[in-house]
Amino acid sequence: MSEPPPPTTPPARERLRALATSSAARQLAIVAVVSLVLRLWTLAEQRAGNPLFQTAMLDDEVYVRAAQDFLNGAPAQPWFLAPLYPTLLGLLGKLTGATTVTMAAACGLSAACGVLTSGLLAATARMLAGARAGWAAGLLHAAAGAFVFQDLIPGQEAVLALLYVLAILVALCWYRTRSWWAAAAFGAVVGVAALGRGTALLLLPATLPLVLATAPDTVSAALRTRGRAWLAVVVAAAGVVAVLLPAAIRNAGVAGDFSPLTWSLGPNLYAANSPEARATGTYHSGDLGASPAAMARNARRIAERRAGRALRPSEVSAYWRGRTLDEIGTAGEMAAHAGRKFLLLFADHPFGSSHALRAESRFSHWLRIVPAGEWWLLALGLLGWWITRPGRPVADAIALAGALHAAALLVVFPANRYRLAMLVAFTLLAGTGIALFRHAAPRRRAVAVALAVLVGVLALLPGWLGLFPHRLADSRANVGRLLLESGRAREAVEVLREADREEPGSVDVLAPLAAALDAVGARDEAARAAARHNAIIDTLPAGRVRSVLDLAEAGRRDPAALGAAERLGTDLAPALLNDDLRARLWANLALVAALRG
């Protein structure tokens, strides 16, 4: 028999600890450098070639404008969109002495958050399952196309991903030390994240499997009691309140509503479950509009018109919540709608964003090399959850957080881009699962693989069944239109033709396609695209409003057309709630009246 190894002396333990610390620091540095290089390289290429990284549109425009207002010290307004990201962006401007918030600064802030997230993921995975897990989780986040791209876009997602991973790390410290300070710090991180998206509050109940589990042997018996664990949950909740209370006081002073969160819940609930959303499986309401600015404006005006008085933001939100219930549809219709949204949580393409990775990957070498989808990250995360969970209750806490967020998305958002911050958390489990897979029991490995395969099937089902229109066309239309405006007509034609193949008959694609074809001299094809556009739009409310104007103009020569314009406008008016369309209709009817003399 071989001799047992000699006991480790205190100096030897110190040397081992120093080596471990050095190894961890080296690992974090390498992961951070890889993450930084890939994000800076991709950002440089996107800003050089992609007009959506030069011009703020839709959500980007709202975030940049809100940050500029903060930087300028503009009067406070009620929060429709979450304030965390624009506030951070405005603070960045103040710290750097900038007078203007630019898209470059907005993208740079997101990229910095992404690099920090890669490092935090590596550190947390290493703490859970060793160095191999740290490499797997850190490099997955550093290199995956979905994360690289999302970490360059202005918005909450990169900030939320960083805060979610930080919350997991602090919760792990809470579990291992049973410290009041760790519990309070966890609550504070959750409170800050809630200023980015209210659903972050679900992280607090999701930690219960972690903090109520049996503490490690390193924790003294006096700190392991169930009563102390529940008191720590109360301390964490107090940490949340300490962060959100000033926001609630601020909103009470600005809007008269003592709430720390935004007033967009009601409009979002309606847009996610309106008759149009149920018919198309997308996040949409013609009355509210598409962009956040239009949604906020139309939501308030429509609610106040129905109430006949000025409303507080909470009352506007309550109107839209009530209208959602009034127009809820049959039980079968809602079940089918919920089923479609459930599949969308797994689908391979994110819906409802100012940007789309597949539409914009053409401008980046790295994004054309790596897989563009997100479903495989979720598949690896579920595989990792099942492999990691024995003896590691943090895995169950992350899985519960994912389930609670999924339930919230099923109710409020069909847009699966809102799953991204939780996908980053599941990347932690993917890393630990990869590291521990070969050591797991065969039965556990088989179940883990089955879970991953199930996610893959669910991700492909929407495309197989044709449940959702392919929303890439919208993003390609934005890219094509901006390319055309910047004088790159041939590139615009290429992008817009791809969009037309993906979603034939989209009026958002056909109009710029006709203009781009005309710009390159393809007159006949341009005329056909314009004719297709006009034929489709004539069936939509905007097209019918335009028809009133066309009939009014025809009335200059044929008085009978004026009567037709008046009848069409009178029939159309009660059905129009969108303020922009109503204003155009009344202007057209005013022209009819003027021509009648």
N, C-alpha and C positions, 0 to 999 in steps of 0.2 A: 504494500500500500504506500502511496505517496504521502509525504509529510504535509500536514495542513499548512496553509500560508501563515506567516507570522502576523500577529495582530498589527493593525494599522496604527502607527504612532501619531500623536498630534501634529508634528511637522509634516508627516506624509499626508495626513488629511488636508492640511492647509494647501499643500502642493496640488493635490487632486482638485480641491475646490478652485484654486487659481486656474488650473488647466481647463476646468469646465467653464469658468467664467470667460476665459480667453476664447474658447471654442464657440460659446454662445455669441460673444461680441462679433467674432469673425463671420459667423453665419448670418447674423442680422445685417452686418455691413454688406455682405455679398448680395443678399436678397434685396436690400434697399437700392443698391447700385443697379442691379438688373431692372428693377421696377422703374427707377428714375430714367435710365437710358431708353427703355422701350417707350415710356410716356413722352419724353422730350422728342425722340425721333418721330413718333407718330404725330405729335402736336405740330412739329415743324412742317411735316408733309401736309397735314390737313390745312394748316393756315396758309400754306403756299398754293394749294390747289383747290380746296373746298370752299366755295363761297359762303356756306352755312357757318364756317368758323370765322368769317370776317363780318358778317351781318347778323345782328340779333333779330330773331323772329320768334313769334309765339311765346313759349315759356321763357326762352332766353331773353327776349326783349323785356318781359315783365321783371325778371330778376335784375337785369342790368339797370332798368329804370328805378326800381325800388332801392337798389344800392346807391344810385346817384342821388336820390332824394335824401337818403340817410347822410351821405357825404356832404350835401349842401345844407343840411339842417332844416329841411322842409317840414312843415307842420305834420304832426303824427296823424296817420289815417288808420281806420279799422283794418285788421288783418284779414284779407281774403285768402292769400297764399301764405304759407308758413314763413316766418320772418328770419329763421336762423341763417340761411345761406346769404341772403342780401345784406343782413347785418354784418356778418363776417367779411363780406366783400367790401362793404362800406368802411369797416374798421381797417381793412388792409389799405384802402385808399388813404385814410387818415394817417396811418403809420408811415406810408411811403411818401406822403406829401403830394399825392396826385390830386388833380382838380377834376378829372374825368374818369369814370369807370369804363374800361374798355373790355371787349371780348377777350383780348389777350390776358388781362388780369383775371377775368372770370374763369377762363380755362386753366390758368396757372394755379389758382386756388384749389380747384378740383384735383389737378394733377398732384399737388403737394399732399392733399389728403389721401390720395391713392397710394403714394409712396409710403406714408406713415402706416397705412392699413396693412400693406405687405409686410412691413417689419413687425407690427403688432401680432399679425397672424402667425408668423414664424415663431415669435417668442411664446405665444400662448400654446401653440401646438407642441413646441419643445417641452414646455412645462408639463403638458398632459402625457405625452407618449415618447419623448426623447428626441434626439437630434434628427433622425430620419423623418419624423413627422413634421419637424420644423422646416426642413428643406421642402417637403412635399407641399405643405399648405402655403408657405411663403412664395415659392416659385409658381404654384398654380395661380395665385392671385396676381403675381407680378407679370405673368406672361399671357394669361387667358385673354383672348380678343375682346370678350364681352366686358371684362373689367378694365382693360386698357382704354377702350373706347369710352366707356361710361365715365372714367376718371378724367376725361378731358372736356366733358360737357358741362356748361353752367347749370347749377341746380343742386337740390338737396342730396341726391343719391350718394355721391362720394363722401360728403360730410357724415351722413347717416351711417354708411358702412363703417367709417372710422369709429364712430361713437358706439355702434353695436359691438364691434370687436373689443373696444375698450371696456364696455359693460361686461362682456364675458370674462375678460381678464380680471377685472375687479371682483366679479362674483366668485371667480375661482379662488382669489385671495380670501374673500369672505368665508368660503367653505373651509379653507385650510387653516384659518386662524380664528374664526368665530369672533372677529373683532367688531366692536361697535363702529369704529372709524371706517372699516371696509364696507359695512352695511350702509353707512351714511354716504360714503363716496359713490357706491353703486346707485343709490337713489338720486344723487346729484347728476350723474351721467345720464340716467334715464330722463330726468327732468329737462336737461339740455336737449336731448334727442327729441323729446316731445315738442319742442319749439320748431323742430324740423318736420315732424309729422306726428300727429296725435296718436297714431297706432303704436308709437314707441312705448307708450304707457303699458302695453301688454307685456313688455319685458319684465315688469315687476311680478305679476302672478306666475310668469313662466319660470322664475327662479325657485319656486317652492320645492320641486323635486331635488334641487341642489342643496338648499340651506336646511331642509328638514331631513335630509339623509344623515346616516350615521357619520359623524365627523372622523377624520383620520386619527390614527393612534397618537400623532404628535400633539393633538389638542388635549388639554387636561380634562379630567372627568367633570370638573366643576363647570366647564364651558359647553358641555355636550347635551345639556338637558333640552327637552322639547320646548319647555316654557321660554328658555333663553332664545331658542331659535325663532319662536314667534315674536318675541320682543324685538329681535333684530329686524324682522320684516317690518314692524312698526317704525323702527328707526330709519329703514330704507325709504318707507313711505314719507316720513318727515323730510328726508333729503329731497325727494321729489317736490314736495310742497314748498320747501325753502327756495327752490329755483323758480317754480311757476308762480308763486305768490306775487312777486313784483310785476310779472307779465299780466296777471289778472287785475292788479291795481291800475296798471297803465291802460288796459282796455276799458276799465270802468270809467276812467277819466276821459278817454277819447270817444268811446262809443256808447257808454252807459250800460255796458254788459260786463258783469264781474266774471270773466272767464279768461283763462290764459291762452286759449286756443283760437283758431281761425273760425270765421263764420261760413266757410265754404262747405260744411258738412251737408246741409240741405240741398244746395245746387248739385254737389257731387252725387248725392244719393239719387237725385232725379235723373241726372245725365246717365248714370249707370243702370237705371231701371225704367227709363221712360218707354213709351210705346215704340219709339224709333230704335232705342237700344235693344229692346226685346226682339224687334224684327230683324235687326242686322247683327246682333251679337257684339256690338261695339259700344264704346263710350260716346254717346252722342245725343244731343237734343237740338233740334232746329230753332226752338225758341230761345235757348240760352246762347247758342253760338259755339265756336270751337276754341278760340284763344281764351286764356284766363281773364284778360282785360274785358273781352266781350261778355264772358260769362258773368263777371261781377256786375257790369253795367246793366245787362239785360235782366239778371236775377233781381236786382233792386227795383228797377223801373216797373217790371211786370208785377211784382208783389205789391208795390205801392199803388199801382193803378187799380189793382183788385181791392186793396184795402181802403183806398180813397184818402190816404193820409201818409205822412212821412213815417217810416219804420226804422227801428233800431236794427243793427245787423242780425241780432239773434232772432228778431221777429221775421226778417227776410228768410233766414235759414229755416225757421219753423214753417213758413208758408210752403217752401219747397218740399219739406218733409211730409207735410200734410197732402200736398198735391201728388207726391209719389204714392201714398197710400190710396188716394182717391182713384188713381189710374193704374192700380196694381195689376189688373188683368185676372184671368182665371187661375185656379190652382195649377192646372196642367200647363198653362203658358208660363207661369213663374217657375215651375219645376224644370221645364225645358230650358229656360233662361239660366237658371242656377247651374244646370248640367253643362251648358255651353261655357259658362264662366269658370266652372271647375276645370274643364279641359284646358281653358286658356291659361290657367296657372302653370300648366306643364308645357304649353306650346313652345315651339322652337323660336318664335319671332315675337319680340316685345311690341305691343300696340300702344298708340296714344302718346307719342313723344315728338318733340321738335326735331329729333334726329332718329336715324335708323342705321344701324351698323352695316347691314348688307347694302344699303343704298350708298353709303359713304366710304366703304372699304376700298373702293376703286382709287382713292387718293392716297392710300398708305400701303407700303410694301408689307409691313408686319401683319396688318389686318387681312391681307390677301393670303398670307401663309397659314395662319393659325385658324382653328375652327371658330366659326362666327357665332354659333348657337350658345344657349345657356342651359338647355335641358340636361346635357351631360354632366354639368356641374352639380345640378340637383341630384342626378342619379348617383354620382360618386358620393355626395353628401349623405344620402340615405343608406348607401352601402356602408359608409364610414360610421354612421350612427349605430347600426346594428353590430358592427365589429367592435366599436369603442365602448358601448354602454356597460358591459360587465365591470363593476367596480369603479366606474367613472360617471357619477350622476350628472356631470355637466352635459353629457351627451343627451340625456333625456330633457334637460332644461332647454337646450337649443332646439330639439325636436318639438317640444311643446310651444316654444316661441314661434316656430315656423307654422305650426298648426293654427295657433291663435291669429297670427297675421293673415294666413290664408282665409280663415273664416271672415275676418274683417274685409278682405279684398272681395270676397264673394258677395258681400252686402253692399259695399260702397264703391269699389273700383273694379271694373273688368280689365283694366289695363295691367298687364302682367309685368310692366317695367317697375311697378311698385314692389315687386318681389325681390329686387336686386340687393337691397341691404341684407335681407335674410339669406340670400344666396351666398353672400360673402361669409356669413356666419357658418353656413353649411360647408363652405370650403375648408374651414377649420376641421370639421369632421371628416371631410374627404382626405385631408392630409394624415390625420391619425388613423383612418381606416386603411390607407395605403401602407402605412408603417407597420400596423399590427396584423394585417390580413394573413400573412403566412403562419403566424403564431396562433391564429384562432382555430377552434375546433371545426372539423369538416362540416358538420351540420350547420353551424353558425355561418360559415363561409357560403354555403349553398343558399341559405335564406337571404343573406346580404346581396348575393348576385341576383336572386329572383326579384328583390326590391328594385335594384337598378334596372333590370330588364322591364319591369312594370312601368317605371317612369319613362323609359324610352318608347314604349308602346303608347302611353298616354300623350307623349309629346308629338307623336306622328299622327294620331287619330284626327285632329282637326283638319290637317291637309288631306288625309285619305277620304274623310267624309264631306269635305267642302263646307265646313260649318262656318268659317269666317272668310270674309273678303280679304284678299292679300293686301295689307296696308302699306307694303313697300311703295306702292304707287304714289301715295301722298308725299312721302319724303323725297322720292325721285322727282316729283313735280316741283317741289321747292328748290331742289338743287338745279334742275333744268332751267327754271325761271330766272334764278340768279345768275346762272352761266350766261343766259341770253342777255340779261341786263348789263353784264360786264363785257359784252362783245365777243363771247366765246360760243357763237351760234352753232358751229358744227358739233362741239362737245354737247351742247344742249340738246340737239336733235338725237344724238346717240342715247343720252340718258332718258329722254322723254319717250323714245320708241320702246326702250326696255319697260318703262312704266306702263305704256299702253298695252304691251303684250301681257303684263302681269294683271292688269285690271282694265280690260276693255270697257269703254263707255264711261270712264271717269271724267266728269266735266273739268275737274281740277287739272287733269293731264291734257285734255284735248285743246284747251284754249292756248296754253303756252306752246304746245306742239305745233299748232297751226301757225303761230307767230314765228317759231324757230324755223320751220320749213320754208316759210315765206322769205326769211332772212337769208337762207342759203340758196334761194332761187328755185326751190321745188314748188312752183306755184300750183300745179294741179293737185298734188298731194296735200298741200296746205288748204286748198279749197275743200277737199273731201273731209279733212279733220275739222274744219270750221263748220261744215254742214252737219257732221255728226254731233258736234258740241251744241249747236243751236237746236237740233231736233230733241236732244235729251233735256236741255235746260228749259225748253218750253213746257215741259210737264211738271217742273218744280215751282214752288212758290216764287222764287226769285225770277224765274222765267215768265210767270204769269203777270208779275208786277211790270216786267219789261214790256209785255204784250199790251198793257194798258197804255204805255208810252207810245208804242208803235201805232196803235189804233188812233191815239190822239194826233200823232203826226199825219197819219193818213186822212184824218178829218179835215185837214187844211184843204184837201181836194174833194173829199167825199163826206158831206155832213152826216151821212148814216153811220160812218165809223165812229163818230163822237158818241152816239147812243150806245153802240156796242162797247166802247171803252168805259162809259159810265156804268153800264150793267155789270161788266166784268169786275170793275173796281169795287162796286157795292157788294157783290157776292163774295169777293175775296177778303174784304176788310175784317169781318168778324173772326176769320180763321187765323189772322196774322197777329202774333204776339211779339215777334222779334222787332225791336224798336227801329233798327236800321231799315228793314223792309217796309215797316209802316210809314216811316218818313218818306221813303221813295214813292210809296203808293199815293200818299196824300199830295205830294208834289205833282205827280202825274195827273191826279184828279183835278188839282188846281189848274193845270194847263188845259184840261178838258173844259172846265168852267170858263176860263178866259177865252177859249176859242168859240164857245157858245155865245159869248158876248153878254 
